[in-house]
Amino acid sequence: MSGYIQEDIAPEELAQRSELASSIAGSVRELIEATVRTEVGASDIAEARRLIEAATEILRKDQLPGAYGIRFNSDGSKRSWGNAVLGRRNPIAPPVVLHHEPDHTWTEVELGPAYEGPAGLVHGGVLALILDQLLGSTAEFQGVPGMTGTLNVRYRRATPLGQIRGEARVDRVEGVKTFVRGTITSAGEVSAEAEGIFILPKWARGEVSDVLRKSVGEG
Ligand SMILES: CCCCCCCC(=O)SCCNC(=O)CCNC(=O)[C@H](O)C(C)(C)COP(=O)(O)OP(=O)(O)OC[C@H]1O[C@@H](n2cnc3c(N)ncnc32)[C@H](O)[C@@H]1OP(=O)(O)O
């Protein structure tokens, strides 16, 4: 399937590229938050736009032909730098950093004003987005990966903007289907629960599944 790319990069070079990717995405993330919260007037907005457009032009000097895709080194490590949740190159991603334990995966994420839904609260779609990735990556790390077939989310109480904790574990595996459960906790209370069914698609049940099964994702 296209978009899965074998691209071996030496460790030092990879560390350098990773640092560059995180640094620019971090700056743009700050820009996004500053944009949401700014109260400046027309002339400052005009000046800011001029500078942003100049920065965009610099970045456009050398571009990938399309999306980043998913890239593998021959050691099995995987880069999903464009990913909407984990992608270190992607300023829209919070970004989420996942910690894989033997039997569960967790993350702690700071969600600022750019992720607002109801006033002062995290948008439910953003929580679903994070849960989708968290549960999917948990299945992947446990060696039973798949694409999201179904994701059910129950919002038990509001989640204020700020720090949240996500946790997920594989509940069971039935053939090509992996059932994963997870929670979002905010201020010590569970605010959302999810169950996902992750299905190894037909196209990945041959050679690609070997790659997917062995790889550990990195945003
Ligand atoms: C890799 C780690 C990162 C993951 C986090 C990111 C998650 C994502 O964003 S993934 C993107 C969103 N999801 C998608 O785009 C998926 C789109 N859908 C598809 O590609 C396909 O419909 C797919 C893969 C779900 C299933 O198709 P296919 O491979 O043909 O499955 P198929 O052989 O028909 O069915 C296999 C089993 O799954 C069941 N099944 C099929 N679709 C679903 C579904 N949507 N929900 C639940 N069960 C399903 C079938 O009933 C069958 O069950 P059983 O084995 O008991 O008979």
The ligand as a MOL file (V3000), in Angstrom:
LIG
                    3D

  0  0  0     0  0            999 V3000
M  V30 BEGIN CTAB
M  V30 COUNTS 57 59 0 0 0
M  V30 BEGIN ATOM
M  V30 1 C -1.5780 1.3790 13.3970 0
M  V30 2 C -1.8170 2.1000 14.7250 0
M  V30 3 C -2.5390 3.4270 14.6560 0
M  V30 4 C -4.0310 3.2930 14.7110 0
M  V30 5 C -4.6660 4.5710 15.1720 0
M  V30 6 C -5.2180 5.3670 14.0360 0
M  V30 7 C -6.5480 4.8050 13.6910 0
M  V30 8 C -7.0530 5.3050 12.4170 0
M  V30 9 O -7.2310 6.4740 12.2000 0
M  V30 10 S -7.4450 4.1590 11.2500 0
M  V30 11 C -8.4060 5.1200 10.0920 0
M  V30 12 C -9.8910 5.0060 10.3210 0
M  V30 13 N -10.3470 3.6830 9.9510 0
M  V30 14 C -10.4930 3.3260 8.6630 0
M  V30 15 O -10.2460 4.0810 7.7420 0
M  V30 16 C -10.9690 1.9220 8.4120 0
M  V30 17 C -11.8610 1.8510 7.1840 0
M  V30 18 N -12.4170 0.5250 7.0700 0
M  V30 19 C -11.6970 -0.4930 6.5050 0
M  V30 20 O -10.6050 -0.2960 5.9970 0
M  V30 21 C -12.2990 -1.8530 6.5380 0
M  V30 22 O -13.6970 -1.7700 6.5840 0
M  V30 23 C -11.8080 -2.6790 7.7780 0
M  V30 24 C -10.2960 -2.8060 7.7350 0
M  V30 25 C -12.2240 -2.0190 9.1020 0
M  V30 26 C -12.4190 -4.0890 7.7450 0
M  V30 27 O -12.3800 -4.5340 6.4200 0
M  V30 28 P -11.8500 -5.9650 6.0050 0
M  V30 29 O -10.3860 -6.0420 6.1490 0
M  V30 30 O -12.3590 -6.2260 4.6520 0
M  V30 31 O -12.5040 -6.8830 7.1120 0
M  V30 32 P -13.4270 -8.1370 6.8880 0
M  V30 33 O -12.5270 -9.2590 6.4450 0
M  V30 34 O -14.6260 -7.8190 6.0860 0
M  V30 35 O -13.9180 -8.3930 8.3820 0
M  V30 36 C -13.0420 -8.9430 9.3550 0
M  V30 37 C -13.8530 -9.0550 10.6540 0
M  V30 38 O -14.0770 -7.7200 11.1570 0
M  V30 39 C -15.4940 -7.4490 11.2940 0
M  V30 40 N -15.7000 -6.0630 10.9110 0
M  V30 41 C -15.5770 -5.5120 9.6730 0
M  V30 42 N -15.7560 -4.1680 9.7280 0
M  V30 43 C -16.0020 -3.8730 11.0440 0
M  V30 44 C -16.2200 -2.6520 11.7390 0
M  V30 45 N -16.2120 -1.4880 11.1030 0
M  V30 46 N -16.3920 -2.6890 13.0660 0
M  V30 47 C -16.3660 -3.8730 13.7330 0
M  V30 48 N -16.1390 -5.0900 13.1370 0
M  V30 49 C -15.9690 -5.0750 11.8020 0
M  V30 50 C -16.1620 -8.4450 10.3520 0
M  V30 51 O -17.4690 -8.7440 10.7810 0
M  V30 52 C -15.2250 -9.6510 10.4810 0
M  V30 53 O -15.5290 -10.2950 11.6860 0
M  V30 54 P -15.4110 -11.9160 11.8160 0
M  V30 55 O -13.9380 -12.2310 11.5740 0
M  V30 56 O -15.8580 -12.2230 13.2000 0
M  V30 57 O -16.2760 -12.4750 10.7380 0
M  V30 END ATOM
M  V30 BEGIN BOND
M  V30 1 1 1 2
M  V30 2 1 2 3
M  V30 3 1 3 4
M  V30 4 1 4 5
M  V30 5 1 5 6
M  V30 6 1 6 7
M  V30 7 1 7 8
M  V30 8 2 8 9
M  V30 9 1 8 10
M  V30 10 1 10 11
M  V30 11 1 11 12
M  V30 12 1 12 13
M  V30 13 1 13 14
M  V30 14 2 14 15
M  V30 15 1 14 16
M  V30 16 1 16 17
M  V30 17 1 17 18
M  V30 18 1 18 19
M  V30 19 2 19 20
M  V30 20 1 19 21
M  V30 21 1 21 22
M  V30 22 1 21 23
M  V30 23 1 23 24
M  V30 24 1 23 25
M  V30 25 1 23 26
M  V30 26 1 26 27
M  V30 27 1 27 28
M  V30 28 2 28 29
M  V30 29 1 28 30
M  V30 30 1 28 31
M  V30 31 1 31 32
M  V30 32 2 32 33
M  V30 33 1 32 34
M  V30 34 1 32 35
M  V30 35 1 35 36
M  V30 36 1 36 37
M  V30 37 1 37 38
M  V30 38 1 37 52
M  V30 39 1 38 39
M  V30 40 1 39 40
M  V30 41 1 39 50
M  V30 42 1 40 41
M  V30 43 1 40 49
M  V30 44 2 41 42
M  V30 45 1 42 43
M  V30 46 1 43 44
M  V30 47 2 43 49
M  V30 48 1 44 45
M  V30 49 2 44 46
M  V30 50 1 46 47
M  V30 51 2 47 48
M  V30 52 1 48 49
M  V30 53 1 50 51
M  V30 54 1 50 52
M  V30 55 1 52 53
M  V30 56 1 53 54
M  V30 57 2 54 55
M  V30 58 1 54 56
M  V30 59 1 54 57
M  V30 END BOND
M  V30 END CTAB
M  END
